[in-house]
Amino acid sequence: MLWGVLTKADFTKEVKEKTVIIPIGAIEAHGNHLPVNTDSCIVEYLAEKIAKHTGCIVVPTIYYGPCETMLSFAGTITISEKISYKIIEEIIKSIICQGFKQIYILNGHGGNNEFLARIANKYSKKLNVKTKNWYDLEIINKLKQENTSYCGDHADRLETEIMLAIDKQKVRMELAVDDMPNWPENTEMLTDYSKIMTYAVEGYPSKSTLKNGKLLLPKVIKSLCEDIGNFL
């Protein structure tokens, strides 16, 4: 069920008993082979699929987040963590005001982690709220342990195969370049990742295949549905 297409009359008492999914991503460079809306595109797709399986209701995807460290790469749009926090908080307040009591925040961008954790902690006493990074699922972590070509955290094989499975027309595999930057120990002090990353890539996207993506995507959806089931 999609929040954005409902009318006022659709928000019945029964509907308000449903869990609300807030998908949040980012707009930032993902190499030359993936679109800049990759993080948002993935969580939007996953949230809608999860909703069909679980009966949850999905609010419109939040497309922007903190990407200041990637701003030197073409196509990146960033908003501060302070503003990002405020946007999500205002959305949560509105959802609470509408009578909903369960919120599941589905995140697709590492730069959102810190402020989302603070929001979940703040509102945990007022309602049932959880933040989940789809890329931190147990099946993903296991995959990376078993196959090092899935190692990486940005525009890597994982993201590329998921995007291929979602919409292969959005992926330019002929432009995929592998890169594994050497990060300094004090990464948190690094304000411009272009000083370390050459292609806005961390991983091995050239090894991605549509076949593997089609096998992986249903497993991700199933795992997220199970996670929501445990959350309810």
BALOBA-1460 file (C-alpha; in Angstrom, 3 decimals):
// residues 232
<rec num="1" residu="m" x="0.000" y="0.000" z="0.000"/>
<rec num="2" residu="l" x="1.424" y="3.354" z="-1.062"/>
<rec num="3" residu="w" x="0.698" y="6.330" z="1.187"/>
<rec num="4" residu="g" x="1.001" y="8.827" z="-1.654"/>
<rec num="5" residu="v" x="-1.867" y="7.434" z="-3.734"/>
<rec num="6" residu="l" x="-4.365" y="7.080" z="-0.886"/>
<rec num="7" residu="t" x="-7.190" y="9.542" z="-0.304"/>
<rec num="8" residu="k" x="-8.312" y="10.937" z="3.031"/>
<rec num="9" residu="a" x="-11.089" y="8.352" z="3.150"/>
<rec num="10" residu="d" x="-8.570" y="5.514" z="2.868"/>
<rec num="11" residu="f" x="-6.934" y="6.266" z="6.203"/>
<rec num="12" residu="t" x="-9.274" y="4.108" z="8.255"/>
<rec num="13" residu="k" x="-8.716" y="2.758" z="11.749"/>
<rec num="14" residu="e" x="-7.621" y="-0.551" z="10.219"/>
<rec num="15" residu="v" x="-5.089" y="1.141" z="7.943"/>
<rec num="16" residu="k" x="-3.610" y="3.027" z="10.890"/>
<rec num="17" residu="e" x="-2.804" y="-0.291" z="12.543"/>
<rec num="18" residu="k" x="-0.325" y="-1.029" z="9.760"/>
<rec num="19" residu="t" x="3.425" y="-0.509" z="9.985"/>
<rec num="20" residu="v" x="4.684" y="2.507" z="8.034"/>
<rec num="21" residu="i" x="7.855" y="2.078" z="5.988"/>
<rec num="22" residu="i" x="9.989" y="5.166" z="5.376"/>
<rec num="23" residu="p" x="12.476" y="4.510" z="2.535"/>
<rec num="24" residu="i" x="15.459" y="6.852" z="2.537"/>
<rec num="25" residu="g" x="18.389" y="6.984" z="0.141"/>
<rec num="26" residu="a" x="20.574" y="9.668" z="-1.417"/>
<rec num="27" residu="i" x="21.609" y="11.307" z="-4.666"/>
<rec num="28" residu="e" x="25.328" y="10.755" z="-5.195"/>
<rec num="29" residu="a" x="27.791" y="9.535" z="-7.787"/>
<rec num="30" residu="h" x="28.003" y="5.756" z="-8.146"/>
<rec num="31" residu="g" x="30.809" y="5.327" z="-10.637"/>
<rec num="32" residu="n" x="30.072" y="5.769" z="-14.330"/>
<rec num="33" residu="h" x="27.921" y="2.654" z="-14.537"/>
<rec num="34" residu="l" x="25.150" y="3.357" z="-12.006"/>
<rec num="35" residu="p" x="22.725" y="6.311" z="-11.802"/>
<rec num="36" residu="v" x="23.152" y="8.890" z="-9.068"/>
<rec num="37" residu="n" x="19.789" y="7.890" z="-7.578"/>
<rec num="38" residu="t" x="20.919" y="4.292" z="-6.973"/>
<rec num="39" residu="d" x="20.540" y="4.386" z="-3.172"/>
<rec num="40" residu="s" x="17.042" y="5.836" z="-3.449"/>
<rec num="41" residu="c" x="16.016" y="3.627" z="-6.354"/>
<rec num="42" residu="i" x="16.929" y="0.452" z="-4.467"/>
<rec num="43" residu="v" x="15.126" y="1.286" z="-1.213"/>
<rec num="44" residu="e" x="12.060" y="2.510" z="-3.095"/>
<rec num="45" residu="y" x="11.822" y="-0.774" z="-4.987"/>
<rec num="46" residu="l" x="12.484" y="-2.886" z="-1.894"/>
<rec num="47" residu="a" x="9.968" y="-0.988" z="0.228"/>
<rec num="48" residu="e" x="7.184" y="-1.425" z="-2.313"/>
<rec num="49" residu="k" x="7.893" y="-5.148" z="-2.688"/>
<rec num="50" residu="i" x="8.030" y="-5.614" z="1.085"/>
<rec num="51" residu="a" x="4.732" y="-3.787" z="1.490"/>
<rec num="52" residu="k" x="3.020" y="-6.179" z="-0.919"/>
<rec num="53" residu="h" x="4.212" y="-9.164" z="1.099"/>
<rec num="54" residu="t" x="3.644" y="-7.767" z="4.591"/>
<rec num="55" residu="g" x="0.710" y="-5.382" z="4.234"/>
<rec num="56" residu="c" x="2.765" y="-2.386" z="5.351"/>
<rec num="57" residu="i" x="2.152" y="1.116" z="4.031"/>
<rec num="58" residu="v" x="5.004" y="2.994" z="2.303"/>
<rec num="59" residu="v" x="5.454" y="6.767" z="2.405"/>
<rec num="60" residu="p" x="7.134" y="8.463" z="-0.586"/>
<rec num="61" residu="t" x="10.877" y="7.857" z="-0.688"/>
<rec num="62" residu="i" x="13.220" y="10.439" z="0.815"/>
<rec num="63" residu="y" x="15.671" y="10.952" z="-2.025"/>
<rec num="64" residu="y" x="18.215" y="13.172" z="-0.288"/>
<rec num="65" residu="g" x="20.718" y="12.743" z="2.531"/>
<rec num="66" residu="p" x="24.171" y="13.833" z="3.707"/>
<rec num="67" residu="c" x="26.688" y="13.270" z="0.874"/>
<rec num="68" residu="e" x="29.172" y="16.062" z="1.531"/>
<rec num="69" residu="t" x="32.164" y="13.733" z="1.248"/>
<rec num="70" residu="m" x="31.086" y="12.819" z="-2.312"/>
<rec num="71" residu="l" x="30.274" y="16.341" z="-3.471"/>
<rec num="72" residu="s" x="33.400" y="16.569" z="-5.636"/>
<rec num="73" residu="f" x="31.976" y="13.835" z="-7.858"/>
<rec num="74" residu="a" x="29.603" y="15.012" z="-10.592"/>
<rec num="75" residu="g" x="25.905" y="14.515" z="-9.955"/>
<rec num="76" residu="t" x="26.020" y="14.449" z="-6.167"/>
<rec num="77" residu="i" x="23.461" y="16.494" z="-4.224"/>
<rec num="78" residu="t" x="23.857" y="16.803" z="-0.468"/>
<rec num="79" residu="i" x="21.865" y="18.182" z="2.419"/>
<rec num="80" residu="s" x="23.349" y="18.510" z="5.882"/>
<rec num="81" residu="e" x="22.886" y="15.881" z="8.560"/>
<rec num="82" residu="k" x="21.096" y="18.494" z="10.664"/>
<rec num="83" residu="i" x="18.525" y="19.151" z="7.927"/>
<rec num="84" residu="s" x="18.239" y="15.437" z="7.117"/>
<rec num="85" residu="y" x="17.490" y="14.710" z="10.764"/>
<rec num="86" residu="k" x="14.856" y="17.431" z="10.853"/>
<rec num="87" residu="i" x="13.134" y="16.214" z="7.682"/>
<rec num="88" residu="i" x="12.788" y="12.642" z="8.968"/>
<rec num="89" residu="e" x="11.739" y="13.867" z="12.391"/>
<rec num="90" residu="e" x="8.973" y="16.031" z="10.914"/>
<rec num="91" residu="i" x="7.750" y="13.090" z="8.828"/>
<rec num="92" residu="i" x="7.702" y="10.841" z="11.904"/>
<rec num="93" residu="k" x="5.805" y="13.480" z="13.882"/>
<rec num="94" residu="s" x="3.198" y="13.675" z="11.118"/>
<rec num="95" residu="i" x="2.856" y="9.888" z="10.997"/>
<rec num="96" residu="i" x="2.376" y="9.790" z="14.772"/>
<rec num="97" residu="c" x="-0.175" y="12.599" z="14.519"/>
<rec num="98" residu="q" x="-2.105" y="10.504" z="11.986"/>
<rec num="99" residu="g" x="-2.429" y="7.721" z="14.546"/>
<rec num="100" residu="f" x="0.205" y="5.221" z="13.390"/>
<rec num="101" residu="k" x="2.292" y="3.496" z="16.048"/>
<rec num="102" residu="q" x="4.882" y="1.465" z="14.132"/>
<rec num="103" residu="i" x="7.576" y="2.840" z="11.816"/>
<rec num="104" residu="y" x="10.244" y="0.910" z="9.917"/>
<rec num="105" residu="i" x="12.929" y="3.105" z="8.352"/>
<rec num="106" residu="l" x="14.550" y="1.360" z="5.383"/>
<rec num="107" residu="n" x="17.904" y="2.948" z="4.634"/>
<rec num="108" residu="g" x="20.038" y="2.672" z="1.508"/>
<rec num="109" residu="h" x="22.816" y="5.197" z="2.199"/>
<rec num="110" residu="g" x="25.650" y="4.863" z="4.693"/>
<rec num="111" residu="g" x="25.749" y="8.604" z="5.285"/>
<rec num="112" residu="n" x="22.306" y="8.395" z="6.893"/>
<rec num="113" residu="n" x="23.284" y="5.874" z="9.564"/>
<rec num="114" residu="e" x="24.251" y="8.174" z="12.396"/>
<rec num="115" residu="f" x="21.291" y="10.551" z="12.404"/>
<rec num="116" residu="l" x="18.791" y="7.738" z="11.787"/>
<rec num="117" residu="a" x="20.114" y="5.900" z="14.845"/>
<rec num="118" residu="r" x="19.603" y="9.038" z="16.927"/>
<rec num="119" residu="i" x="16.052" y="9.457" z="15.641"/>
<rec num="120" residu="a" x="15.155" y="5.831" z="16.353"/>
<rec num="121" residu="n" x="16.534" y="6.161" z="19.864"/>
<rec num="122" residu="k" x="14.653" y="9.401" z="20.507"/>
<rec num="123" residu="y" x="11.255" y="8.082" z="19.404"/>
<rec num="124" residu="s" x="11.567" y="4.527" z="20.724"/>
<rec num="125" residu="k" x="9.616" y="5.489" z="23.855"/>
<rec num="126" residu="k" x="6.740" y="6.979" z="21.866"/>
<rec num="127" residu="l" x="6.237" y="4.225" z="19.302"/>
<rec num="128" residu="n" x="7.688" y="1.034" z="17.876"/>
<rec num="129" residu="v" x="10.440" y="2.251" z="15.546"/>
<rec num="130" residu="k" x="13.370" y="0.545" z="13.844"/>
<rec num="131" residu="t" x="16.025" y="1.520" z="11.322"/>
<rec num="132" residu="k" x="17.374" y="-1.096" z="8.907"/>
<rec num="133" residu="n" x="20.151" y="-0.818" z="6.335"/>
<rec num="134" residu="w" x="19.247" y="-3.269" z="3.578"/>
<rec num="135" residu="y" x="22.927" y="-3.789" z="2.771"/>
<rec num="136" residu="d" x="23.630" y="-4.948" z="6.350"/>
<rec num="137" residu="l" x="21.360" y="-7.976" z="6.169"/>
<rec num="138" residu="e" x="22.842" y="-11.222" z="7.466"/>
<rec num="139" residu="i" x="22.649" y="-12.808" z="4.008"/>
<rec num="140" residu="i" x="24.665" y="-9.897" z="2.587"/>
<rec num="141" residu="n" x="27.352" y="-10.123" z="5.251"/>
<rec num="142" residu="k" x="27.587" y="-13.875" z="4.711"/>
<rec num="143" residu="l" x="27.865" y="-13.377" z="0.952"/>
<rec num="144" residu="k" x="30.781" y="-10.977" z="1.394"/>
<rec num="145" residu="q" x="32.541" y="-13.432" z="3.691"/>
<rec num="146" residu="e" x="32.152" y="-16.281" z="1.206"/>
<rec num="147" residu="n" x="32.973" y="-14.316" z="-1.956"/>
<rec num="148" residu="t" x="35.472" y="-11.459" z="-1.776"/>
<rec num="149" residu="s" x="34.285" y="-10.030" z="-5.103"/>
<rec num="150" residu="y" x="31.254" y="-8.768" z="-3.162"/>
<rec num="151" residu="c" x="33.462" y="-6.810" z="-0.772"/>
<rec num="152" residu="g" x="33.145" y="-3.036" z="-1.018"/>
<rec num="153" residu="d" x="30.607" y="-0.475" z="0.042"/>
<rec num="154" residu="h" x="29.875" y="1.799" z="-2.883"/>
<rec num="155" residu="a" x="28.820" y="1.161" z="-6.486"/>
<rec num="156" residu="d" x="30.167" y="-2.330" z="-5.855"/>
<rec num="157" residu="r" x="29.104" y="-5.718" z="-7.159"/>
<rec num="158" residu="l" x="26.235" y="-5.933" z="-4.658"/>
<rec num="159" residu="e" x="24.614" y="-2.626" z="-5.605"/>
<rec num="160" residu="t" x="25.250" y="-3.218" z="-9.292"/>
<rec num="161" residu="e" x="23.623" y="-6.650" z="-9.337"/>
<rec num="162" residu="i" x="20.628" y="-5.431" z="-7.363"/>
<rec num="163" residu="m" x="20.209" y="-2.549" z="-9.812"/>
<rec num="164" residu="l" x="20.544" y="-4.920" z="-12.766"/>
<rec num="165" residu="a" x="17.737" y="-7.035" z="-11.328"/>
<rec num="166" residu="i" x="15.548" y="-3.996" z="-10.647"/>
<rec num="167" residu="d" x="16.075" y="-2.350" z="-14.033"/>
<rec num="168" residu="k" x="18.976" y="-3.405" z="-16.237"/>
<rec num="169" residu="q" x="18.342" y="-0.429" z="-18.535"/>
<rec num="170" residu="k" x="19.651" y="1.862" z="-15.797"/>
<rec num="171" residu="v" x="23.016" y="0.101" z="-15.588"/>
<rec num="172" residu="r" x="25.895" y="0.724" z="-18.020"/>
<rec num="173" residu="m" x="28.028" y="-2.349" z="-17.479"/>
<rec num="174" residu="e" x="30.431" y="-1.343" z="-20.255"/>
<rec num="175" residu="l" x="31.502" y="1.584" z="-18.040"/>
<rec num="176" residu="a" x="31.956" y="-0.425" z="-14.833"/>
<rec num="177" residu="v" x="35.433" y="-0.034" z="-13.329"/>
<rec num="178" residu="d" x="36.726" y="-1.910" z="-10.280"/>
<rec num="179" residu="d" x="38.460" y="0.050" z="-7.544"/>
<rec num="180" residu="m" x="39.330" y="-0.638" z="-3.917"/>
<rec num="181" residu="p" x="40.667" y="2.597" z="-2.391"/>
<rec num="182" residu="n" x="43.233" y="2.549" z="0.410"/>
<rec num="183" residu="w" x="41.412" y="4.306" z="3.220"/>
<rec num="184" residu="p" x="43.374" y="6.085" z="5.968"/>
<rec num="185" residu="e" x="42.874" y="5.056" z="9.587"/>
<rec num="186" residu="n" x="41.173" y="8.364" z="10.408"/>
<rec num="187" residu="t" x="38.518" y="8.102" z="7.689"/>
<rec num="188" residu="e" x="36.083" y="10.137" z="9.791"/>
<rec num="189" residu="m" x="38.404" y="13.128" z="9.347"/>
<rec num="190" residu="l" x="38.299" y="12.853" z="5.552"/>
<rec num="191" residu="t" x="35.893" y="15.442" z="4.135"/>
<rec num="192" residu="d" x="36.484" y="14.811" z="0.429"/>
<rec num="193" residu="y" x="36.453" y="11.194" z="-0.716"/>
<rec num="194" residu="s" x="37.697" y="12.155" z="-4.186"/>
<rec num="195" residu="k" x="41.149" y="12.402" z="-2.619"/>
<rec num="196" residu="i" x="41.003" y="8.646" z="-2.050"/>
<rec num="197" residu="m" x="38.428" y="7.384" z="-4.557"/>
<rec num="198" residu="t" x="39.172" y="7.766" z="-8.264"/>
<rec num="199" residu="y" x="35.915" y="6.570" z="-9.798"/>
<rec num="200" residu="a" x="33.371" y="6.976" z="-6.957"/>
<rec num="201" residu="v" x="33.572" y="3.188" z="-6.658"/>
<rec num="202" residu="e" x="34.608" y="0.873" z="-3.854"/>
<rec num="203" residu="g" x="34.363" y="-2.723" z="-4.982"/>
<rec num="204" residu="y" x="34.237" y="-4.937" z="-8.047"/>
<rec num="205" residu="p" x="31.212" y="-3.970" z="-10.149"/>
<rec num="206" residu="s" x="32.685" y="-5.414" z="-13.353"/>
<rec num="207" residu="k" x="32.000" y="-8.903" z="-11.994"/>
<rec num="208" residu="s" x="28.258" y="-8.215" z="-11.734"/>
<rec num="209" residu="t" x="25.770" y="-10.273" z="-13.729"/>
<rec num="210" residu="l" x="22.050" y="-9.990" z="-14.274"/>
<rec num="211" residu="k" x="21.683" y="-13.691" z="-13.483"/>
<rec num="212" residu="n" x="23.191" y="-13.295" z="-10.021"/>
<rec num="213" residu="g" x="21.152" y="-10.164" z="-9.424"/>
<rec num="214" residu="k" x="17.928" y="-12.010" z="-10.169"/>
<rec num="215" residu="l" x="18.926" y="-14.709" z="-7.680"/>
<rec num="216" residu="l" x="19.977" y="-12.234" z="-4.999"/>
<rec num="217" residu="l" x="17.123" y="-9.725" z="-5.116"/>
<rec num="218" residu="p" x="14.338" y="-12.131" z="-3.977"/>
<rec num="219" residu="k" x="16.556" y="-13.249" z="-1.087"/>
<rec num="220" residu="v" x="17.016" y="-9.643" z="0.018"/>
<rec num="221" residu="i" x="13.266" y="-9.027" z="-0.139"/>
<rec num="222" residu="k" x="12.537" y="-12.214" z="1.807"/>
<rec num="223" residu="s" x="15.086" y="-11.325" z="4.500"/>
<rec num="224" residu="l" x="13.635" y="-7.843" z="4.902"/>
<rec num="225" residu="c" x="10.116" y="-9.275" z="5.177"/>
<rec num="226" residu="e" x="11.370" y="-11.596" z="7.909"/>
<rec num="227" residu="d" x="13.046" y="-8.672" z="9.662"/>
<rec num="228" residu="i" x="9.799" y="-6.715" z="9.649"/>
<rec num="229" residu="g" x="7.971" y="-9.810" z="10.895"/>
<rec num="230" residu="n" x="10.346" y="-9.997" z="13.864"/>
<rec num="231" residu="f" x="9.912" y="-6.271" z="14.428"/>
<rec num="232" residu="l" x="6.106" y="-6.393" z="14.644"/>
